[in-house]
């Protein structure tokens, strides 16, 4: 739980810092690689196994998002420091999601129960970062009076943050951390299209094509997740070996279960 809290705090710290160095469009383009990093980390740590088709669908989503981000670039260049901070933020986010999935599944936590255990660890590390990096400057600038002046807005933000974390844990428990990042990518594409339809926002043809590719990959990924066998989604290597055809035939593996139910 303590490492999960550390990576959560690191994600917030680095994820906000990167906006001081890079343009928003360039940040979105770099974020396109998060699903691929999540897929690779889940497989490397043997938390979840994926088929080649699922990996290909994630790559299609990543390519579409990358293309849309490239179409939004305004000619500004990001610094090497900003790119480094962004990559560190993405890896911290990936580690947080993967470790959270491993913890929630291994301990069989309910999403609210998992949030109850993980929130204090996140608060601990966020407080450490805040006291070391921001609290002195906030006190000198009188920033804490802003919280007292707008208590309703800060309470609303806290409530929305609680809802976001709870729903994210629900997705991780019922599906996987990779699905959470894939849904986020599809959400970004949907927001862009709604902005064009409802608010007449201007986007380039490359952006529209990129998000169309991303949504196509999202539909393919969901189709694969819905049709693949349930036991292959998250099957530890030991269980996979026991279930392999070389160990026992289907009839022999099933016969003890049937015999156990005979009166």
C-alpha positions in Angstrom: 0.0 0.0 0.0 2.8 2.4 0.8 4.4 2.1 -2.7 1.0 2.6 -4.3 0.6 5.8 -2.3 4.1 6.9 -3.3 3.5 6.5 -7.0 0.1 8.2 -6.7 1.7 11.2 -5.1 4.5 11.2 -7.7 2.0 11.0 -10.5 0.2 14.1 -9.2 3.4 16.0 -8.6 5.1 15.3 -11.9 1.8 15.4 -13.9 1.2 19.0 -12.8 4.8 20.1 -13.1 5.0 19.1 -16.8 2.6 21.8 -17.7 5.3 24.4 -16.8 7.5 23.0 -19.6 5.4 21.6 -22.5 2.4 22.6 -24.5 -0.9 20.9 -23.8 -1.1 19.4 -27.3 2.4 17.9 -26.9 1.5 16.5 -23.5 -1.6 14.8 -24.9 0.6 13.3 -27.7 3.0 11.9 -25.1 0.1 10.5 -23.0 -0.8 8.3 -26.0 2.0 5.9 -25.0 0.5 5.3 -21.5 -1.7 2.3 -22.6 1.3 0.6 -24.3 3.4 1.2 -21.1 0.6 -0.3 -19.0 0.3 -3.3 -21.2 4.1 -3.9 -21.2 4.3 -3.5 -17.4 1.3 -5.8 -16.7 2.9 -8.5 -18.9 6.4 -8.0 -17.5 5.2 -8.4 -13.8 2.9 -11.3 -14.7 -0.1 -9.5 -13.3 -2.2 -10.1 -16.5 -1.7 -11.9 -19.8 -2.8 -10.5 -23.1 -3.4 -11.9 -26.6 -1.5 -10.5 -29.6 -4.8 -9.1 -31.0 -5.4 -7.2 -27.7 -1.9 -5.8 -27.9 -2.4 -4.8 -31.5 -5.7 -3.0 -30.6 -3.8 -1.1 -27.9 -1.2 -0.1 -30.5 -3.9 1.1 -32.9 -5.4 3.3 -30.1 -1.9 4.7 -29.3 -1.2 5.4 -32.9 -4.5 7.2 -33.4 -4.0 9.4 -30.3 -0.4 10.1 -31.3 -1.5 11.2 -34.7 -4.2 13.5 -33.2 -1.7 15.0 -30.8 0.7 15.6 -33.7 -2.0 17.4 -35.6 -2.6 19.7 -32.8 1.0 20.9 -32.5 1.4 24.6 -33.0 5.1 24.5 -33.8 6.3 24.9 -30.3 9.0 22.6 -29.1 9.1 20.9 -25.7 12.3 21.0 -23.6 14.2 17.9 -22.8 13.4 18.5 -19.1 9.7 18.6 -19.9 9.8 15.4 -21.9 11.8 13.7 -19.1 9.3 14.9 -16.5 6.4 13.6 -18.6 7.9 10.2 -19.1 8.6 9.9 -15.4 4.9 10.9 -14.7 3.7 8.3 -17.1 5.8 5.5 -15.6 4.6 6.6 -12.1 1.0 6.4 -13.2 1.6 3.0 -14.8 3.3 1.6 -11.7 0.4 2.9 -9.5 -2.2 1.3 -11.7 -0.4 -2.0 -12.0 0.3 -2.3 -8.3 -3.3 -1.2 -7.4 -4.6 -4.0 -9.7 -2.3 -6.5 -8.1 -3.3 -5.5 -4.6 -7.1 -5.3 -5.2 -7.1 -8.7 -7.0 -4.8 -10.5 -4.6 -6.6 -9.3 -1.4 -10.0 -9.4 -3.1 -10.8 -5.9 -1.9 -14.1 -4.2 -2.7 -13.4 -0.9 -4.5 -14.4 1.2 -1.4 -12.4 -1.1 0.8 -9.4 -0.7 -1.3 -9.8 3.1 -1.3 -10.1 3.1 2.5 -6.7 1.4 2.7 -4.9 3.2 -0.1 -6.1 6.7 0.5 -4.1 7.2 3.8 -0.9 6.0 2.0 -1.5 8.5 -0.8 -2.2 11.3 1.7 1.0 10.5 3.6 3.2 10.9 0.5 1.3 13.9 -0.9 1.7 15.6 2.5 5.5 14.9 2.4 5.9 16.4 -1.1 3.7 19.4 -0.2 5.5 20.2 3.0 8.9 19.9 1.3 8.1 21.7 -2.0 5.0 23.9 -1.7 3.9 24.7 1.8 6.5 27.4 2.6 5.7 29.3 -0.6 1.9 28.9 -0.1 2.2 30.3 3.4 4.3 33.2 2.2 1.8 34.0 -0.6 -1.3 33.6 1.6 -2.6 30.8 -0.5 -4.3 29.0 2.3 -6.8 31.9 2.7 -8.1 31.0 -0.8 -9.4 27.7 0.6 -11.2 29.5 3.5 -12.7 32.0 1.0 -14.1 29.2 -1.3 -14.9 26.2 0.9 -17.8 25.0 -1.3 -15.7 24.8 -4.4 -12.9 22.9 -2.6 -15.4 20.6 -1.0 -17.0 19.9 -4.5 -13.5 19.2 -5.9 -12.8 16.8 -3.1 -16.1 15.0 -3.7 -15.4 14.7 -7.4 -12.0 13.4 -6.7 -13.5 10.7 -4.4 -15.9 9.7 -7.1 -13.2 9.5 -9.8 -11.0 7.3 -7.6 -13.9 5.1 -6.6 -15.0 4.5 -10.2 -11.4 3.9 -11.3 -11.1 1.2 -8.6 -14.3 -0.3 -9.8 -12.9 -0.5 -13.4 -9.7 -2.1 -12.1 -11.5 -4.7 -10.1 -14.0 -5.6 -12.7 -11.7 -5.4 -15.7 -8.1 -4.2 -15.5 -5.9 -1.1 -15.2 -5.2 -1.3 -19.0 -8.9 -1.0 -19.7 -9.0 2.1 -17.5 -6.4 3.8 -19.6 -8.1 2.6 -22.8 -11.4 4.1 -21.6 -9.6 7.4 -20.8 -8.2 7.6 -24.3 -11.6 6.9 -25.9 -13.1 9.5 -23.6 -10.7 12.2 -24.9 -11.7 11.3 -28.5 -15.4 11.5 -27.6 -14.9 14.9 -26.0 -13.2 16.3 -29.1 -16.1 15.1 -31.4 -18.7 16.5 -29.0 -16.9 19.8 -28.9 -17.0 19.9 -32.7 -20.7 19.0 -32.9 -22.0 21.1 -30.0 -19.7 24.1 -29.7 -18.3 24.3 -33.3 -14.7 24.0 -32.1 -12.1 23.9 -34.8 -9.9 20.9 -35.3 -7.6 19.8 -38.1 -8.4 16.9 -40.4 -5.4 15.1 -39.0 -6.8 15.3 -35.5 -10.2 14.0 -36.6 -8.6 11.1 -38.5 -6.4 10.3 -35.5 -9.3 10.2 -33.1 -11.3 8.1 -35.5 -8.5 5.6 -35.6 -8.3 5.7 -31.8 -12.1 5.1 -31.5 -11.8 2.2 -34.0 -9.1 0.6 -31.9 -11.2 1.2 -28.8 -14.1 -0.7 -30.3 -11.8 -3.5 -31.4 -10.3 -3.8 -27.9 -13.7 -4.0 -26.2 -14.8 -6.6 -28.7 -11.7 -8.7 -27.9 -12.3 -8.3 -24.1 -15.9 -9.3 -24.5 -15.2 -12.4 -26.6 -12.0 -13.8 -25.1 -12.3 -16.7 -22.5 -12.6 -15.4 -19.0 -9.9 -17.6 -17.5 -7.3 -16.2 -20.0 -7.7 -12.6 -18.9 -5.8 -12.9 -15.7 -4.4 -16.3 -15.2 -1.2 -16.8 -13.2 1.5 -18.9 -14.9 1.1 -21.7 -12.4 -2.6 -22.0 -13.0 -2.0 -21.8 -16.8 0.4 -24.8 -16.6 -2.1 -26.8 -14.5 -4.8 -26.1 -17.0 -2.7 -27.0 -20.1 -3.8 -30.0 -22.1 -0.5 -31.8 -21.4 -1.2 -32.1 -17.7 -4.6 -33.7 -17.9 -7.3 -34.4 -20.4 -10.6 -32.5 -20.0 -12.4 -35.6 -18.9 -9.9 -36.4 -16.2 -9.8 -32.9 -14.9 -13.6 -32.7 -14.7 -14.3 -36.1 -13.2 -13.3 -35.4 -9.6 -15.6 -32.4 -9.5 -18.5 -34.5 -10.8 -17.7 -37.2 -8.3 -17.6 -34.7 -5.4 -21.3 -33.8 -6.1 -22.6 -37.4 -6.1 -24.6 -38.1 -2.9 
